[in-house]
Amino acid sequence: MAGRVRQPINVRALEAWIAKSVPEIEVPLDVKQFGFGQSNPTYQLTSPDGRRYVLRKKPPGALVSKTAHKVEREYRIIAALAATDVPVPKAYCLCEDPSVIGTPFYIMSFLDGRIFEDPVIPNLLPDERRAIWADAIRVLAKLHRVDPRAVGLEAFGKPSGFYTRQVATWRTICDAQASVRDVETHEPVGSLPHFADLMDFFADEAQQPVDRGTLIHGDFKIDNLVFHKTEPLVIGILDWEMSTIGHPLSDLSNLLTPYFTARLDPSRSISVHTGFRPRATRGLPTPEEISTLYFSVVDPRTPASQSSLELSLTRQTPGEPDRRRELQWAQAFNIFRLAAICQGIAARHAGRQASSEQARRYADSRAPLAEFAWELVQSTRAAGAGGGGGGDSGSRGSNSRL
């Protein structure tokens, strides 16, 4: 929700720049800041004619990360996707001049719809819950079908080697995080459980999914989507700051994370949505149904009219990569990455840069998540391992055709 501006901006300077650069947006503007926790401060702009817009800017001050807060990348991909069937807000303008309001920013249209912060999507009928998830999957597949060259994004990222680079990056990050010592006890944060074995497995290119590159969102999940007010349709994808050209299974595995982490102990880990346990929530598609629908839409040979949750993974053409095993690998890496992020929070806590109870809870989750990633690795190694849905972690009680 938009409310009191906690990070004030120079509204007069903004209005003057808009009047000169984007005359289709009327001024003066009513400015309110959105309250939920984006890494980039986000504001609602309301013009005298009642039209609403959204401004996204970099945070003020020196930025710790050189790769985060990339509002320029957000603008670039949103603008490029406008000519495709991927639903995105309309991109109006990008201002890279920090003298206007202190940091670079861009303005896009405001999407008046529903955002579901809980991926279980409570308080809805099972058939609507199922339809909402189905459209989220279709939209992800449509994004991965876009040819970066066709929309001018061929230089948006490297077209190959995504997972190899990711493994190398996270190895370096985790080594640095493990060596951080507590400012009081002087004890090191320490390595994640099975870290060396995990790295050996993930770095083995023979074990990795077949290398391919598409446009990826980088954090594709239900609460980064805006849905139509009354219909189960995605009207826009938000929060593109981590977008690049990368392996499409990184997005799909991120979307499936709640199904996998549901089996963990909520008292010892984060991101545990018990509603994703078997038979816990009617209407949730199973992970196998999700991957089936995804691959049916990604495959350009499949007519759109046949893209439904009723298709079967058995449609896979002989000789194609083992989709189940590939997705199991991607999910194992995704869980490892989550453990590594929690290790980073533990490192900040050790330096007393993050001292809240929530930070401690995230830090304490690193070991259970790493153990779980190792469990998934072992399943992936096993002959005939099934990946495309995490096995019994799916909502098997929701299979009825509604």
Secondary structure, DSSP 8 states (H G I E B T S, - for coil): -EES-SS---HHHHHHHHHHH-TTS-SS-EEEEE-S--SS-EEEEE-TTS-EEEEEE--SS--S-SSS--HHHHHHHHHHHTTSSS----EEEEE--TTTTSS-EEEEE---SB--SSTT--SS-HHHHHHHHHHHHHHHHHHHHS-GGGGT-TTSS-SS-HHHHHHHHHHHHHHHHHT-B-TTT--B----TTHHHHHHHHH-TTTS-----EEE-SS--GGGEEE-SSSS-EEEE---TT-EEE-HHHHHHHHHHHHHHTTS-TTT-SS--GGGSTTSSTT---HHHHHHHHHHHHSTTS-GGG-STT--GGG--TTS--HHHHHHHHHHHHHHHHHHHHHHHHHHHHTTS--SHHHHHHHHTHHHHHHHHHHHHHHHHSTT---TT-GGGS-GGG-S--
